[in-house]
Amino acid sequence: MSINDLEFLHFDSGNWSIEAQKKYLDVPTLIICYQKGEKSKRWDDHPIYLPMLVLPKQKFILMFNYDENE
């Protein structure tokens, strides 16, 4: 199975990212898309969350922190 076989197109089938760029020009916007992950669509019946980060067009600083222990 290739990545093209997977149904990622449904995640951004709306205009959420475009609307975020228009409405929130000066701040980063986090959009979380959800899919059920159904076996009938070749997933394994686990929910799928796809984060989409829409960044502002001006200069900014972005920090990211991740800790598996929490």
Residue pairs with C-beta under 8 A, 6 or more apart in sequence:
1 42
5 42
6 42
7 35
7 41
7 42
8 50
10 35
11 33
11 35
11 50
11 52
12 33
12 52
16 31
16 33
16 52
17 31
17 52
17 54
20 29
20 31
20 54
21 54
21 57
24 54
24 56
25 56
25 57
26 56
26 58
27 56
28 53
28 54
28 55
28 56
28 60
28 62
29 53
29 54
30 51
30 52
30 53
30 54
31 51
31 52
31 53
31 54
32 49
32 50
32 51
32 52
33 49
33 50
33 51
33 52
34 47
34 48
34 49
34 50
35 43
35 47
35 48
35 50
36 43
36 47
36 48
37 43
37 44
37 45
37 46
37 47
37 48
38 45
39 45
55 62
